[in-house]
Amino acid sequence: MLPELYSHIYIQSFKHDGSLHRTWSKGFVVETNQKQTVIVTNKTWVIEADGRRWFTKEPAICFFYPDLWFNIISMIRKNGTYYYCNLASPSIYDGEAIKNIDYDLDVKLYPDGYYEILDEDEFEQHSKQMNYSTDIINIVEGQMKELIRRMEACEEPFNNETIRKYYKEYQKNFRF
């Protein structure tokens, strides 16, 4: 099942134990096919598992994949595009929301090409607490290497042309 093009949908991220991790109140679908769903969030409420709520300040182009163990959020800021990449299960759309399981590790890519791996301690802690299987640990670690390879090669969506294309699509079709 795919979300409807130019529709608003929810985004939900869970933890391995089934608990809700984070929810975005709405995203606008600018592309949907068998390989990826691209959603723009802009001035959207985000609700954390602990109940904290915050409002996104800048537009973000979000890439969700049904066959990759990561998703990518590109944040458009005045000084460039920043990417926040979540190592997570492949994303599914169930008619209610686009959903995945967050596996803690994140990679942040800055406009100058520098990247950093985040939350390695959280990954280690949760892998024990929530009993991640050896298979899941190996998949997540392997997919992180693939993600970094794509960043270093500037493969889509890690280039400004891709981000501009989807942001223009959003501006053209979003109904205020």
C-alpha positions in Angstrom: 0.0 0.0 0.0 1.3 3.5 -0.9 0.1 6.8 0.5 -1.8 9.1 -1.9 0.3 11.6 -3.8 -0.1 15.2 -2.4 -1.9 13.9 0.7 -1.1 14.7 4.3 0.0 11.7 6.5 1.3 11.0 9.9 4.8 9.7 10.6 5.4 7.3 13.5 8.6 5.9 14.8 8.6 3.0 17.3 11.3 1.3 19.3 12.2 -2.4 19.0 10.0 -3.2 22.1 6.9 -1.7 20.3 6.8 1.5 22.3 6.1 4.7 20.5 9.3 6.8 20.0 8.3 9.9 18.1 5.4 11.2 16.0 5.1 13.9 13.4 1.6 15.3 13.2 1.6 15.7 9.4 3.7 15.4 6.4 2.9 16.3 2.7 3.6 13.5 0.2 5.5 14.7 -2.8 6.5 11.4 -4.3 5.4 7.8 -3.6 6.5 4.7 -5.4 7.8 1.2 -4.8 11.3 2.5 -4.0 10.6 5.5 -1.8 8.1 7.8 -0.2 9.2 11.4 0.0 7.4 13.6 2.5 7.9 17.3 3.3 7.3 18.5 6.8 7.1 22.2 7.5 6.0 23.8 10.7 4.7 20.5 12.1 4.3 19.3 15.7 6.6 16.5 16.8 5.7 14.6 19.9 8.4 12.6 21.7 7.8 9.4 23.7 8.2 11.4 27.0 5.4 13.7 26.0 7.6 16.7 25.0 6.2 18.6 22.0 8.1 20.8 19.7 7.4 22.6 16.4 9.7 22.2 13.4 11.1 25.5 12.4 12.3 24.8 8.9 11.1 22.7 5.9 12.5 19.2 5.8 12.4 16.7 3.0 12.1 13.2 4.4 12.9 10.0 2.5 11.4 6.7 3.6 12.4 3.4 2.0 10.5 0.1 2.0 13.7 -2.0 1.5 16.5 0.0 3.3 17.2 0.1 7.0 17.4 3.9 7.3 15.5 7.0 6.6 16.8 10.5 5.8 15.6 13.9 6.9 17.1 16.8 5.0 16.6 20.1 6.8 16.7 23.3 4.6 18.4 26.1 6.6 19.7 29.5 5.6 23.3 28.3 5.7 22.8 25.1 3.8 21.1 21.6 3.9 21.7 19.4 6.9 20.9 15.7 6.9 19.8 13.7 9.8 19.8 10.0 9.0 18.1 7.5 11.3 19.1 3.8 11.2 15.7 2.2 11.3 13.7 -0.7 9.9 12.3 -0.4 6.4 9.3 2.0 6.4 5.8 0.8 5.8 2.6 2.7 5.1 -0.5 1.0 6.6 -3.2 3.5 5.6 -2.8 5.4 8.9 0.9 6.5 8.9 4.3 5.8 7.6 6.0 3.7 10.3 9.3 2.2 11.2 11.3 1.0 14.1 14.1 3.3 15.2 17.4 1.5 16.0 19.1 4.4 17.8 22.1 5.0 15.6 22.0 8.3 13.7 24.3 10.0 11.2 24.3 13.7 10.9 25.7 15.3 7.7 26.6 18.9 7.6 26.6 21.2 4.5 30.5 21.1 4.3 30.4 17.3 4.0 31.5 16.5 7.5 29.5 13.8 9.2 29.3 12.3 12.7 27.8 9.1 14.0 25.5 9.7 17.0 24.0 7.6 19.8 26.4 4.6 19.6 26.0 4.3 23.4 22.2 4.2 23.1 22.4 1.5 20.4 24.6 -0.6 22.7 22.4 -0.1 25.7 19.1 -0.8 23.8 20.5 -3.8 22.0 21.0 -5.4 25.4 17.8 -4.1 27.0 15.5 -4.9 24.1 17.4 -8.1 23.0 18.3 -7.0 19.4 19.2 -10.2 17.5 22.6 -10.6 16.0 21.0 -10.4 12.6 19.4 -7.0 13.4 22.7 -5.7 14.8 24.6 -6.8 11.7 22.0 -5.3 9.4 21.9 -2.0 11.2 25.8 -1.7 11.2 26.0 -2.8 7.5 23.3 -0.3 6.5 25.1 2.5 8.4 28.2 1.8 6.2 26.0 1.9 3.1 24.5 5.2 4.2 27.9 6.7 4.8 29.1 5.4 1.4 26.1 7.2 -0.3 26.8 10.4 1.6 30.5 10.4 0.5 29.4 9.7 -3.1 26.8 12.5 -3.0 24.2 10.0 -4.2 20.5 11.0 -4.0 19.3 12.5 -1.8 22.6 13.9 -0.7 22.8 16.7 -3.2 21.2 20.1 -3.5 19.5 19.4 -6.8 17.4 16.6 -5.3 16.4 18.7 -2.3 15.5 21.7 -4.5 13.4 19.5 -6.8 11.3 18.1 -4.0 10.9 21.4 -2.2 9.7 23.0 -5.5 7.2 20.2 -5.9 6.0 20.9 -2.4 5.6 24.6 -3.0 3.8 24.0 -6.3 1.3 21.5 -4.9 0.8 22.2 -1.2 -2.5 23.8 -0.4 -2.3 26.3 2.3 
